[in-house]
Amino acid sequence: MPGRTHTLVLLRHGQSAWNLENRFTGWWDVGLTCDGLTQARAAGERLAAADIKPDVVHTSLLRRAIRTAEATLEAMGRSWLPVRRHWRLNERHYGALTGLNKSEVAAQHGDAQVRTWRRSYDVAPPPMPLGHDFDVSDDPRYAELSDDDTPRTECLADVQARLLPYWRDHIASDLRAGRTVLVAAHGNSLRALVKHLDGIGDAEIAELDIPTGSPLVYELDAEAHVVAQCPLEDRYLR
């Protein structure tokens, strides 16, 4: 149908245990806090109030995103929806910073260096050494990943490079098929997708932060392009 738009909802997982402890999390699998579950349920209630009804859900292989999707759908009465999980939606790999307290890292390396590691587009933290306490290379959920696909560290450009094939082949495909899509993922995987959707510059992306548990709604055309450009803040369901 000419002029028909398709709805995409991006949802950063609710507060995790390491969000609360101010630690770099990356690919390490931590759960949600009680507040994080409350945020996820509230996101579902806001979506239901706005009469936005997802037909399919995409999420990462990390339980903080998986549990957020489950709690959000439960609050909407749509727990029966198909959920597709993929490592390409995982959070950015924080390398050797994984598990460290952000304030302590800033005290050691300086606020400017930590901001560069956290927010820049093309600067990755130091790589995670083999045998690191939070190394997930032997985790069975990643058994099929090649050495080239298994990161030791990532910058946002790396996240975007591994995410966009999944966007094109699966998420955008669902949108073109007329489905309303919910993506429950992470701060950096969603930053990478928003950068692509809104054409945000490499320098400007450093200023973008996506809050936990706040649905971000896009309307896209038949080619999965954003229909109307508007300030990002206007797209959040409040």
Secondary structure, 3 states (H helix, E strand, C coil): CCCCCEEEEEEECCCEHHHHCCECCCCCCCCECHHHHHHHHHHHHHHHHCCCCCCEEEECCCHHHHHHHHHHHHHHCCCCCCEEECHHHCCCCCHHHCCCEHHHHHHHHCHHHHHHHHHCCCCCCCCCCCCCCCCCCCCHHHCCCCCCCCCCCCCHHHHHHHHHHHHHHHHHHHHHCCCCEEEEECHHHHHHHHHHHHCCCCCHHHHCCCCCCCCEEEEECCCCCECCCCCHHHHECC
